[in-house]
């Protein structure tokens, strides 16, 4: 129902008529509401910003000064009456809904659903990880894993990072508290999967061909970096291993994962290899024509690699005069971005079903 203000010459009479109309109708309107939404709508018609009682309050300024006190008391009394009726009806509706739920036909939550649940699938990072494993297993590599909480000795020192080495500045590291049984140990969340290389060379004798994929941690976050990321690390150690073997393995890896692509090697520096190289491949977005992703060059960087430094062999108890080897590594988010055309690395960590359903 709609409340109508009556036009009268006497402001006091106008106010009294409006209050009487509200008082006569609100209880029936509340009683007619069958749910909370309807009840709150009826309540707003009376006490809302444009409600009937709110409009009546605005007429107070037109009353004679000596009549305002009494009129205000009548308005407040009606307001309290409306509020009390509203709360009572609100509780009654809640009780009725609860009773209906309790008295409804029981159902068995353990019964199987009538509509089959949609079948899920692997995350794009997991898909690329499995593809990488399949490629390297086909090339004769074994799969190994290592701890994510690591000792500084395995993460840095045995890889040629002495405490004062300038390369240490390249790693923003998450350090963690040492265990009670080794209070002097320096413990961290691994910054790369190269700790697997050290552990494998310490426990096994050459020839070795190993690949590992797993989470790593660095204080870094932007469109192409996250504090936690996944890295792929691989290495081969044997007599007479050369840069030619490295180029052959990585060229085969790129072709098997991305299809026929041009591959190039650029000199670079990494503290645990000598010489070191950056490996680029033809851009998957523009097929080498030049675009925003490859900065117009036609190539995108895919991984870093090089010949294992003799110091690493010495730290791991392997004779550098007899054995040589190569190592390579990359974050697997980057291959996932290139393989699936993902523009922002952070999308892979936000768990948005709209994004994940595309794979």
Secondary structure, DSSP 8 states (H G I E B T S, - for coil): --------S-HHHHHHHHHHHHHHHHHHHHHH--SHHHHHHHHHHHHSTT-HHHHHHHGGGGS-GGGHHHHHHHHHHHHHHHHHHHHHHHHHHHHHHHHHHHHS----TTS--SS--------HHHHHHHHHHHHHHHTT-EE----SEEEHHHHTGGGT--TT-GGGGG----EE---GGGTT--EEE-SSTHHHHHHHHHHS-SSEEEEEEEEEE-S--BTTB-SEEEEEEEEEEETT--HHHHHHHHHHHHHHHHSS--EEEEEE--TTEEEEEEEEEE-TTTTTS--TTTTTSSEEEEEEEEEE-HHHHHHTT--TTT-EEEEEEEEHHHHHHHHHT-S-GGGGGS--HHHHTT-
